[in-house]
Amino acid sequence: MDTNEAERQRWNDERWTAQWPKRERLTHAVTGLLLEAAALEPGERVLDVGCGGGRTSLAAGRAVGPEGAVVGADLSAPLSALARRRAGDAGVDNVTFSVLDMQTDAVSGGPFDVALSQFGAMFFDEPVTAFANIRAHLRPGGRIAFACWQTGDRNPWFFAAALAEYLPPPPAPAPGKSPTGPFTLGDAAHTSDILRSAGFADVRCSPHELAVDVPQDAVLDQAQLRFMGVSAEDLARVEAVVEDYMAQFRLTSTLSRFPLAFQIFQATRP
């Protein structure tokens, strides 16, 4: 199996990426906390890992100013295209985007002062290798700051457990590979060990909780259910199960409040 093959397929599937502007509404509130942890300075060079649609990259570009530069890296061609459109619409010229895999690929524009990631670092099937590659892109004394989810039980907005009987079981990782997915870095001690094994020092983790008010389709809709593997014959039944489960978060007919439990890791390259 090629590097991150399963994630490469998922993040280049138009059924998934077409819904991304809806999904990222759930996490936009995290950006300010992440940038605060990254402590970006004017003129710095920044690598945004798993940049998705580029909103965090563009925010970082504003923080480092015209003398600085940001490179957003993502293995999704459709999301990188969205990011480029957003940069063009905003008239931004200090932020660029590259389609590549930060587990193995080299990025031009370095060495970087800072690597950051907003929920883009949980999808490496060889996490130590990936973080070692990210570290290699930093100058000595450079730093990393990334946001990832805490464990799944602390994030009840993620509804998959309620639908387990209707979903195909996830495939087992190939030999030598690690599981990927939103909560794979949820164990703070384990993730800290990954960073140290990858050559980072001064590893710190700050837990955070906040609630965001967004439409329910920021979390799920019929398109996502079908993408997750719900069959056509089960779809109506699953939608009813979903509606019952999601009622706990509903504020109005058009708005829900989702509690997010995430953590921000910081570390430095010696």
Order of alpha helices (4+ residues) and beta strands (2+ residues): alpha-alpha-alpha-alpha-beta-alpha-beta-alpha-beta-beta-alpha-beta-alpha-beta-alpha-alpha-beta
